[in-house]
Amino acid sequence: MKSKKNLTRFTYETAAFQGWRLSISRAGTSFTKYFSDKQYGGEKQSLAAAEVALAAIKGVLEGAKRVDGKLAPATVKKAEGVLKKS
């Protein structure tokens, strides 16, 4: 499968990790999480989990308040919580 915006596919024969990496940046703050094929039961399932998490984090970041051009600490904490749950 091909990478998509904010989702990158990792398939290296020599590496221990195969799966998807979610990476999104807003207002100088980056959020990253890896979705392993092994953990989620395959390539399609890990992609589905990554897409659900991406939609959830975008929902948190859409109307987020900014303090001096950066995301508010409460928003950062909430976004990190969303990633931990997924």
CNS distance restraints for C-alpha pairs under 8 A (distance, minus, plus):
assign (resid   1 and name CA) (resid   9 and name CA) 7.43 0.50 0.50
assign (resid   2 and name CA) (resid   8 and name CA) 7.91 0.50 0.50
assign (resid   2 and name CA) (resid   9 and name CA) 6.77 0.50 0.50
assign (resid   3 and name CA) (resid   7 and name CA) 5.84 0.50 0.50
assign (resid   3 and name CA) (resid   8 and name CA) 4.67 0.50 0.50
assign (resid   3 and name CA) (resid   9 and name CA) 5.31 0.50 0.50
assign (resid   4 and name CA) (resid   8 and name CA) 6.35 0.50 0.50
assign (resid   6 and name CA) (resid  22 and name CA) 5.71 0.50 0.50
assign (resid   6 and name CA) (resid  23 and name CA) 5.23 0.50 0.50
assign (resid   6 and name CA) (resid  24 and name CA) 5.72 0.50 0.50
assign (resid   6 and name CA) (resid  54 and name CA) 7.93 0.50 0.50
assign (resid   7 and name CA) (resid  20 and name CA) 6.41 0.50 0.50
assign (resid   7 and name CA) (resid  21 and name CA) 5.57 0.50 0.50
assign (resid   7 and name CA) (resid  22 and name CA) 4.70 0.50 0.50
assign (resid   7 and name CA) (resid  23 and name CA) 6.45 0.50 0.50
assign (resid   7 and name CA) (resid  50 and name CA) 7.56 0.50 0.50
assign (resid   8 and name CA) (resid  20 and name CA) 5.56 0.50 0.50
assign (resid   8 and name CA) (resid  21 and name CA) 5.17 0.50 0.50
assign (resid   8 and name CA) (resid  22 and name CA) 6.67 0.50 0.50
assign (resid   9 and name CA) (resid  18 and name CA) 7.88 0.50 0.50
assign (resid   9 and name CA) (resid  19 and name CA) 5.97 0.50 0.50
assign (resid   9 and name CA) (resid  20 and name CA) 4.66 0.50 0.50
assign (resid   9 and name CA) (resid  21 and name CA) 6.52 0.50 0.50
assign (resid  10 and name CA) (resid  17 and name CA) 7.35 0.50 0.50
assign (resid  10 and name CA) (resid  18 and name CA) 5.34 0.50 0.50
assign (resid  10 and name CA) (resid  19 and name CA) 5.33 0.50 0.50
assign (resid  10 and name CA) (resid  20 and name CA) 5.93 0.50 0.50
assign (resid  10 and name CA) (resid  21 and name CA) 7.40 0.50 0.50
assign (resid  11 and name CA) (resid  15 and name CA) 7.94 0.50 0.50
assign (resid  11 and name CA) (resid  17 and name CA) 7.52 0.50 0.50
assign (resid  11 and name CA) (resid  18 and name CA) 4.98 0.50 0.50
assign (resid  11 and name CA) (resid  19 and name CA) 6.70 0.50 0.50
assign (resid  12 and name CA) (resid  17 and name CA) 7.57 0.50 0.50
assign (resid  12 and name CA) (resid  18 and name CA) 6.75 0.50 0.50
assign (resid  17 and name CA) (resid  36 and name CA) 6.78 0.50 0.50
assign (resid  18 and name CA) (resid  36 and name CA) 5.90 0.50 0.50
assign (resid  18 and name CA) (resid  37 and name CA) 5.98 0.50 0.50
assign (resid  18 and name CA) (resid  38 and name CA) 7.72 0.50 0.50
assign (resid  19 and name CA) (resid  34 and name CA) 7.22 0.50 0.50
assign (resid  19 and name CA) (resid  35 and name CA) 5.59 0.50 0.50
assign (resid  19 and name CA) (resid  36 and name CA) 4.39 0.50 0.50
assign (resid  19 and name CA) (resid  37 and name CA) 4.87 0.50 0.50
assign (resid  19 and name CA) (resid  38 and name CA) 7.97 0.50 0.50
assign (resid  19 and name CA) (resid  43 and name CA) 6.53 0.50 0.50
assign (resid  19 and name CA) (resid  46 and name CA) 6.70 0.50 0.50
assign (resid  19 and name CA) (resid  47 and name CA) 7.84 0.50 0.50
assign (resid  20 and name CA) (resid  34 and name CA) 5.81 0.50 0.50
assign (resid  20 and name CA) (resid  35 and name CA) 5.03 0.50 0.50
assign (resid  20 and name CA) (resid  36 and name CA) 6.46 0.50 0.50
assign (resid  20 and name CA) (resid  37 and name CA) 7.80 0.50 0.50
assign (resid  20 and name CA) (resid  46 and name CA) 6.80 0.50 0.50
assign (resid  20 and name CA) (resid  47 and name CA) 6.45 0.50 0.50
assign (resid  20 and name CA) (resid  50 and name CA) 7.07 0.50 0.50
assign (resid  21 and name CA) (resid  32 and name CA) 7.00 0.50 0.50
assign (resid  21 and name CA) (resid  33 and name CA) 5.81 0.50 0.50
assign (resid  21 and name CA) (resid  34 and name CA) 4.41 0.50 0.50
assign (resid  21 and name CA) (resid  35 and name CA) 6.12 0.50 0.50
assign (resid  21 and name CA) (resid  50 and name CA) 7.72 0.50 0.50
assign (resid  22 and name CA) (resid  31 and name CA) 7.82 0.50 0.50
assign (resid  22 and name CA) (resid  32 and name CA) 5.43 0.50 0.50
assign (resid  22 and name CA) (resid  33 and name CA) 5.24 0.50 0.50
assign (resid  22 and name CA) (resid  34 and name CA) 6.21 0.50 0.50
assign (resid  22 and name CA) (resid  35 and name CA) 7.75 0.50 0.50
assign (resid  22 and name CA) (resid  50 and name CA) 6.47 0.50 0.50
assign (resid  22 and name CA) (resid  54 and name CA) 7.04 0.50 0.50
assign (resid  23 and name CA) (resid  30 and name CA) 7.02 0.50 0.50
assign (resid  23 and name CA) (resid  31 and name CA) 5.63 0.50 0.50
assign (resid  23 and name CA) (resid  32 and name CA) 4.38 0.50 0.50
assign (resid  23 and name CA) (resid  33 and name CA) 6.71 0.50 0.50
assign (resid  24 and name CA) (resid  30 and name CA) 5.71 0.50 0.50
assign (resid  24 and name CA) (resid  31 and name CA) 5.35 0.50 0.50
assign (resid  24 and name CA) (resid  32 and name CA) 6.62 0.50 0.50
assign (resid  25 and name CA) (resid  29 and name CA) 5.45 0.50 0.50
assign (resid  25 and name CA) (resid  30 and name CA) 4.15 0.50 0.50
assign (resid  25 and name CA) (resid  31 and name CA) 6.18 0.50 0.50
assign (resid  26 and name CA) (resid  30 and name CA) 6.53 0.50 0.50
assign (resid  26 and name CA) (resid  61 and name CA) 7.61 0.50 0.50
assign (resid  26 and name CA) (resid  71 and name CA) 7.61 0.50 0.50
assign (resid  27 and name CA) (resid  69 and name CA) 6.56 0.50 0.50
assign (resid  27 and name CA) (resid  70 and name CA) 5.02 0.50 0.50
assign (resid  27 and name CA) (resid  71 and name CA) 6.07 0.50 0.50
assign (resid  28 and name CA) (resid  70 and name CA) 6.39 0.50 0.50
assign (resid  28 and name CA) (resid  71 and name CA) 7.89 0.50 0.50
assign (resid  29 and name CA) (resid  70 and name CA) 7.63 0.50 0.50
assign (resid  29 and name CA) (resid  71 and name CA) 7.33 0.50 0.50
assign (resid  29 and name CA) (resid  76 and name CA) 7.98 0.50 0.50
assign (resid  31 and name CA) (resid  79 and name CA) 7.94 0.50 0.50
assign (resid  31 and name CA) (resid  80 and name CA) 7.37 0.50 0.50
assign (resid  33 and name CA) (resid  83 and name CA) 6.85 0.50 0.50
assign (resid  35 and name CA) (resid  39 and name CA) 7.43 0.50 0.50
assign (resid  35 and name CA) (resid  40 and name CA) 7.32 0.50 0.50
assign (resid  35 and name CA) (resid  46 and name CA) 5.57 0.50 0.50
assign (resid  35 and name CA) (resid  47 and name CA) 7.50 0.50 0.50
assign (resid  35 and name CA) (resid  49 and name CA) 7.39 0.50 0.50
assign (resid  35 and name CA) (resid  50 and name CA) 6.38 0.50 0.50
assign (resid  36 and name CA) (resid  40 and name CA) 6.29 0.50 0.50
assign (resid  36 and name CA) (resid  46 and name CA) 6.25 0.50 0.50
assign (resid  37 and name CA) (resid  41 and name CA) 5.65 0.50 0.50
assign (resid  37 and name CA) (resid  42 and name CA) 4.45 0.50 0.50
assign (resid  37 and name CA) (resid  43 and name CA) 5.19 0.50 0.50
assign (resid  37 and name CA) (resid  45 and name CA) 7.39 0.50 0.50
assign (resid  37 and name CA) (resid  46 and name CA) 5.48 0.50 0.50
assign (resid  38 and name CA) (resid  42 and name CA) 6.22 0.50 0.50
assign (resid  39 and name CA) (resid  46 and name CA) 7.82 0.50 0.50
assign (resid  40 and name CA) (resid  45 and name CA) 5.72 0.50 0.50
assign (resid  40 and name CA) (resid  46 and name CA) 5.12 0.50 0.50
assign (resid  40 and name CA) (resid  49 and name CA) 7.79 0.50 0.50
assign (resid  41 and name CA) (resid  45 and name CA) 6.14 0.50 0.50
assign (resid  41 and name CA) (resid  46 and name CA) 7.10 0.50 0.50
assign (resid  42 and name CA) (resid  46 and name CA) 6.16 0.50 0.50
assign (resid  43 and name CA) (resid  47 and name CA) 6.18 0.50 0.50
assign (resid  44 and name CA) (resid  48 and name CA) 6.15 0.50 0.50
assign (resid  45 and name CA) (resid  49 and name CA) 6.24 0.50 0.50
assign (resid  46 and name CA) (resid  50 and name CA) 6.12 0.50 0.50
assign (resid  47 and name CA) (resid  51 and name CA) 6.10 0.50 0.50
assign (resid  48 and name CA) (resid  52 and name CA) 6.27 0.50 0.50
assign (resid  49 and name CA) (resid  53 and name CA) 6.25 0.50 0.50
assign (resid  49 and name CA) (resid  86 and name CA) 7.20 0.50 0.50
assign (resid  50 and name CA) (resid  54 and name CA) 6.04 0.50 0.50
assign (resid  51 and name CA) (resid  55 and name CA) 6.18 0.50 0.50
assign (resid  52 and name CA) (resid  56 and name CA) 6.26 0.50 0.50
assign (resid  53 and name CA) (resid  57 and name CA) 6.13 0.50 0.50
assign (resid  53 and name CA) (resid  82 and name CA) 7.28 0.50 0.50
assign (resid  53 and name CA) (resid  83 and name CA) 6.59 0.50 0.50
assign (resid  53 and name CA) (resid  86 and name CA) 6.02 0.50 0.50
assign (resid  54 and name CA) (resid  58 and name CA) 6.04 0.50 0.50
assign (resid  55 and name CA) (resid  59 and name CA) 6.19 0.50 0.50
assign (resid  56 and name CA) (resid  60 and name CA) 6.51 0.50 0.50
assign (resid  56 and name CA) (resid  82 and name CA) 7.01 0.50 0.50
assign (resid  57 and name CA) (resid  61 and name CA) 6.20 0.50 0.50
assign (resid  57 and name CA) (resid  79 and name CA) 5.83 0.50 0.50
assign (resid  57 and name CA) (resid  82 and name CA) 6.50 0.50 0.50
assign (resid  57 and name CA) (resid  83 and name CA) 7.44 0.50 0.50
assign (resid  58 and name CA) (resid  62 and name CA) 5.83 0.50 0.50
assign (resid  59 and name CA) (resid  63 and name CA) 7.67 0.50 0.50
assign (resid  60 and name CA) (resid  64 and name CA) 6.66 0.50 0.50
assign (resid  60 and name CA) (resid  75 and name CA) 7.32 0.50 0.50
assign (resid  60 and name CA) (resid  78 and name CA) 7.46 0.50 0.50
assign (resid  60 and name CA) (resid  79 and name CA) 6.33 0.50 0.50
assign (resid  61 and name CA) (resid  75 and name CA) 7.37 0.50 0.50
assign (resid  61 and name CA) (resid  79 and name CA) 7.46 0.50 0.50
assign (resid  64 and name CA) (resid  71 and name CA) 6.94 0.50 0.50
assign (resid  64 and name CA) (resid  72 and name CA) 7.56 0.50 0.50
assign (resid  64 and name CA) (resid  75 and name CA) 6.46 0.50 0.50
assign (resid  65 and name CA) (resid  71 and name CA) 6.27 0.50 0.50
assign (resid  65 and name CA) (resid  72 and name CA) 5.92 0.50 0.50
assign (resid  65 and name CA) (resid  75 and name CA) 7.46 0.50 0.50
assign (resid  66 and name CA) (resid  70 and name CA) 5.12 0.50 0.50
assign (resid  66 and name CA) (resid  71 and name CA) 4.51 0.50 0.50
assign (resid  66 and name CA) (resid  72 and name CA) 5.24 0.50 0.50
assign (resid  67 and name CA) (resid  71 and name CA) 6.11 0.50 0.50
assign (resid  67 and name CA) (resid  72 and name CA) 5.58 0.50 0.50
assign (resid  71 and name CA) (resid  75 and name CA) 6.36 0.50 0.50
assign (resid  71 and name CA) (resid  76 and name CA) 6.55 0.50 0.50
assign (resid  72 and name CA) (resid  76 and name CA) 6.48 0.50 0.50
assign (resid  73 and name CA) (resid  77 and name CA) 6.19 0.50 0.50
assign (resid  74 and name CA) (resid  78 and name CA) 6.14 0.50 0.50
assign (resid  75 and name CA) (resid  79 and name CA) 6.11 0.50 0.50
assign (resid  76 and name CA) (resid  80 and name CA) 6.17 0.50 0.50
assign (resid  77 and name CA) (resid  81 and name CA) 6.18 0.50 0.50
assign (resid  78 and name CA) (resid  82 and name CA) 6.34 0.50 0.50
assign (resid  79 and name CA) (resid  83 and name CA) 6.50 0.50 0.50
assign (resid  80 and name CA) (resid  84 and name CA) 6.30 0.50 0.50
assign (resid  81 and name CA) (resid  85 and name CA) 6.32 0.50 0.50
assign (resid  82 and name CA) (resid  86 and name CA) 6.54 0.50 0.50
